[in-house]
Amino acid sequence: PDARKPDDWDERAKIDDPEDTKPEGEWRPRQIDNPDYKGKWVHPEIDNPEYSPDPHLYAYDSFGVIGLDLWQVKSGTIFDNFLITDDEKLAEEIGKETWGATKVGRGWGG
């Protein structure tokens, strides 16, 4: 927690070429590789002595609600039939059973 980036740490990958000469008018010096470049400094980390993994932290038997954060350009978007699963085959089966049946008569074709 007390680690600090050294004062001489240089994170600039490119620097102005000191041998580049300024012409007349507006000018930006040519960039060259920085010989003192050490890379992005990363604060060292230590293991958290109070951490204990919990593989069931986000495991729920059932969900009572779902929240959506939406941005839409056109109003009138309809959502229904949400399925929360990590089983791709189940999702495919449920999608084939329900999506085609619910899109008919709602202006989605079919």
Backbone bond lengths (Angstrom), bond angles and torsions (degrees), N, CA, C in turn:
res aa  C-N    CA-C-N  psi(-1)  N-CA   C-N-CA  omega(-1)  CA-C   N-CA-C  phi
1 P - - - 1.466 - - 1.534 113.10 -
2 D 1.319 117.00 -22.06 1.462 119.88 -178.17 1.524 113.21 -93.22
3 A 1.322 118.18 0.00 1.467 121.30 -178.55 1.524 109.84 -66.18
4 R 1.319 115.94 138.09 1.462 122.57 178.73 1.521 108.83 -131.79
5 K 1.329 115.93 149.79 1.456 120.43 176.79 1.531 108.25 -64.47
6 P 1.331 117.81 131.06 1.468 120.09 178.49 1.528 111.04 -59.42
7 D 1.318 116.46 146.31 1.471 121.55 -178.78 1.525 112.05 -61.15
8 D 1.343 117.78 -30.55 1.460 120.44 -177.69 1.525 113.07 -91.86
9 W 1.336 117.69 10.23 1.464 120.97 -178.52 1.523 109.46 -72.87
10 D 1.325 117.55 124.78 1.461 122.20 -177.81 1.521 109.30 -111.40
11 E 1.339 116.95 113.85 1.463 122.34 -178.13 1.523 112.60 -98.18
12 R 1.326 117.99 3.51 1.464 121.04 -178.96 1.533 109.49 -82.82
13 A 1.336 116.45 113.55 1.461 120.24 180.00 1.525 111.14 -71.80
14 K 1.324 117.49 -30.16 1.468 122.73 179.99 1.522 108.41 -126.24
15 I 1.329 115.16 147.71 1.464 121.23 175.95 1.522 108.64 -134.42
16 D 1.346 116.15 164.55 1.457 120.30 175.34 1.524 109.01 -64.56
17 D 1.316 116.07 138.48 1.461 121.32 178.09 1.531 108.07 -72.71
18 P 1.333 118.00 115.35 1.466 119.27 -177.51 1.529 113.11 -67.89
19 E 1.335 117.61 -15.18 1.463 120.42 -179.52 1.523 112.65 -96.12
20 D 1.326 117.10 -1.14 1.462 121.53 179.12 1.528 108.12 -74.50
21 T 1.333 117.51 136.24 1.469 120.82 -178.72 1.513 110.28 -104.63
22 K 1.327 114.97 146.74 1.469 121.28 -176.81 1.523 110.27 -84.47
23 P 1.356 116.56 123.10 1.467 119.59 174.61 1.538 109.29 -84.35
24 E 1.314 116.63 -178.06 1.472 121.23 175.60 1.527 109.51 -68.88
25 G 1.327 116.76 146.78 1.453 121.63 176.32 1.515 112.57 86.52
26 E 1.359 114.60 -166.65 1.463 119.27 -179.04 1.511 109.95 -67.50
27 W 1.336 114.97 145.41 1.458 118.35 -173.01 1.520 109.90 -156.78
28 R 1.295 114.90 141.86 1.470 121.63 171.61 1.514 106.50 -124.71
29 P 1.319 117.59 129.36 1.467 119.00 -177.85 1.521 112.01 -64.53
30 R 1.315 115.62 148.99 1.452 122.58 176.16 1.533 108.43 -62.58
31 Q 1.321 117.39 145.58 1.460 122.67 178.94 1.525 109.83 -98.01
32 I 1.322 115.62 140.20 1.456 121.32 176.58 1.526 108.41 -128.58
33 D 1.334 116.25 164.56 1.459 119.66 175.22 1.522 109.47 -63.16
34 N 1.320 116.03 137.80 1.454 122.34 179.96 1.530 109.15 -81.75
35 P 1.345 118.46 115.45 1.464 119.41 -178.56 1.530 112.94 -67.06
36 D 1.341 117.53 -19.12 1.470 121.13 179.89 1.522 112.72 -95.84
37 Y 1.343 116.74 5.06 1.468 120.89 -177.37 1.526 110.41 -62.76
38 K 1.326 116.02 127.01 1.467 120.93 -179.53 1.523 111.68 -113.92
39 G 1.312 117.48 -0.40 1.458 120.35 -177.66 1.512 110.80 94.60
40 K 1.308 115.57 172.46 1.462 120.87 178.60 1.522 108.20 -70.55
41 W 1.303 116.88 128.16 1.462 120.43 -179.87 1.518 108.95 -75.28
42 V 1.315 116.53 130.46 1.458 122.19 179.66 1.522 108.33 -116.13
43 H 1.313 113.77 125.79 1.464 119.30 179.33 1.522 108.97 -62.16
44 P 1.337 118.01 126.12 1.466 118.76 179.82 1.528 110.81 -66.35
45 E 1.301 115.47 147.36 1.463 120.76 -179.45 1.513 109.84 -116.94
46 I 1.322 114.97 151.97 1.458 120.89 175.64 1.520 108.08 -123.18
47 D 1.310 117.30 157.68 1.456 120.81 177.96 1.521 109.94 -62.66
48 N 1.334 115.70 141.57 1.454 122.06 177.26 1.525 107.62 -83.91
49 P 1.329 117.72 114.82 1.458 119.23 -177.19 1.535 113.07 -68.08
50 E 1.326 117.94 -16.31 1.461 120.82 -178.89 1.530 112.77 -94.93
51 Y 1.357 117.09 -1.34 1.460 120.94 -177.68 1.521 110.93 -79.57
52 S 1.322 114.96 134.84 1.464 120.16 170.84 1.529 106.90 -138.84
53 P 1.328 117.89 122.01 1.461 120.34 -176.83 1.526 111.56 -65.40
54 D 1.325 115.01 144.13 1.457 121.09 177.13 1.521 107.42 -129.95
55 P 1.338 118.54 98.14 1.462 120.42 -176.47 1.530 113.36 -65.82
56 H 1.308 117.65 -13.43 1.469 121.11 -178.79 1.526 112.28 -106.24
57 L 1.320 117.33 14.21 1.455 121.82 -176.03 1.529 112.24 -54.56
58 Y 1.315 118.02 -43.21 1.465 121.56 -177.36 1.522 112.53 -109.32
59 A 1.311 117.46 19.13 1.462 121.10 179.03 1.528 109.22 -91.57
60 Y 1.301 116.48 123.22 1.459 122.53 179.31 1.522 109.33 -124.70
61 D 1.310 116.19 145.08 1.464 119.69 176.38 1.515 111.11 -71.12
62 S 1.328 116.42 -34.75 1.460 119.96 178.44 1.522 109.22 -154.60
63 F 1.316 114.76 158.16 1.455 121.75 177.68 1.525 107.53 -112.27
64 G 1.316 116.79 134.40 1.454 119.97 178.51 1.515 112.36 -97.97
65 V 1.331 116.39 -19.33 1.466 120.48 -178.00 1.523 109.43 -145.97
66 I 1.320 115.01 164.58 1.459 121.81 172.45 1.518 106.38 -140.25
67 G 1.318 116.99 140.13 1.458 121.54 179.24 1.511 110.22 -113.45
68 L 1.325 116.62 138.89 1.456 122.33 178.64 1.518 108.86 -126.27
69 D 1.302 116.38 137.50 1.453 122.35 174.26 1.524 105.64 -112.26
70 L 1.321 116.93 105.61 1.462 121.48 -171.36 1.517 112.38 -115.31
71 W 1.305 114.89 146.06 1.445 122.20 168.16 1.521 105.64 -127.81
72 Q 1.310 115.78 123.53 1.462 118.40 -179.45 1.510 109.97 -134.91
73 V 1.322 115.39 148.28 1.453 121.76 -179.29 1.521 110.07 -86.68
74 K 1.314 115.87 -35.29 1.461 121.29 -175.66 1.524 108.80 -116.62
75 S 1.317 117.04 132.12 1.459 119.77 179.93 1.527 110.42 -75.96
76 G 1.311 115.79 166.13 1.454 120.84 175.94 1.515 113.96 100.91
77 T 1.302 118.33 6.83 1.461 120.97 178.88 1.525 109.49 -69.07
78 I 1.320 116.32 137.09 1.464 121.65 -178.20 1.526 108.74 -119.79
79 F 1.330 116.15 134.49 1.452 121.95 176.27 1.518 108.39 -124.74
80 D 1.307 116.43 137.71 1.460 120.64 170.61 1.531 108.32 -161.78
81 N 1.312 116.20 174.89 1.464 122.40 177.91 1.532 113.33 58.60
82 F 1.301 117.00 55.06 1.458 120.29 176.39 1.520 109.90 -79.03
83 L 1.307 115.48 138.55 1.452 122.05 175.74 1.513 107.69 -127.06
84 I 1.314 117.04 124.53 1.459 121.40 177.25 1.523 107.15 -109.75
85 T 1.333 115.64 114.63 1.458 120.49 -177.80 1.517 110.10 -157.37
86 D 1.303 116.20 162.60 1.456 120.14 171.17 1.526 110.20 -113.41
87 D 1.331 115.85 12.85 1.460 122.64 -179.17 1.535 108.63 -101.30
88 E 1.332 116.88 102.78 1.461 120.64 -176.70 1.529 112.80 -62.50
89 K 1.320 117.07 -38.09 1.466 119.82 -179.50 1.522 110.91 -66.28
90 L 1.333 116.80 -41.90 1.467 120.45 177.13 1.526 110.15 -62.04
91 A 1.323 117.27 -43.77 1.460 120.79 179.77 1.522 110.87 -60.93
92 E 1.330 116.80 -41.82 1.465 121.02 178.47 1.530 111.01 -63.07
93 E 1.324 116.95 -45.04 1.462 121.21 -179.82 1.532 111.22 -63.17
94 I 1.307 116.64 -48.13 1.471 120.47 -179.61 1.517 110.34 -63.08
95 G 1.334 116.33 -39.96 1.464 120.10 178.09 1.516 112.22 -61.17
96 K 1.327 117.05 -43.42 1.464 120.61 179.54 1.524 111.14 -66.25
97 E 1.327 117.09 -36.89 1.467 121.13 -179.88 1.522 112.76 -71.47
98 T 1.319 116.94 -40.10 1.466 119.69 -169.53 1.513 115.55 -102.79
99 W 1.323 120.18 -40.51 1.447 120.27 -172.09 1.525 111.37 -63.60
100 G 1.296 116.57 -47.62 1.462 119.07 179.37 1.517 112.05 -60.80
101 A 1.321 117.52 -37.26 1.459 121.13 -179.08 1.523 111.83 -71.11
102 T 1.332 118.52 -36.84 1.465 119.88 -176.02 1.526 113.03 -85.87
103 K 1.324 119.30 -20.65 1.464 119.69 -179.23 1.522 111.87 -74.48
104 V 1.340 118.97 -26.90 1.445 122.28 -178.87 1.520 109.50 -66.42
105 G 1.324 116.32 131.52 1.456 120.93 178.14 1.524 113.59 85.36
106 R 1.323 117.49 2.25 1.462 119.45 179.89 1.529 111.42 -115.52
107 G 1.308 117.40 14.40 1.448 120.42 177.73 1.509 114.28 82.53
108 W 1.342 117.68 14.88 1.454 120.80 -178.52 1.521 110.94 -103.27
109 G 1.287 119.18 11.54 1.461 121.26 -178.44 1.529 110.25 97.70
110 G 1.312 116.19 -167.77 1.458 120.28 175.38 1.434 114.94 89.71
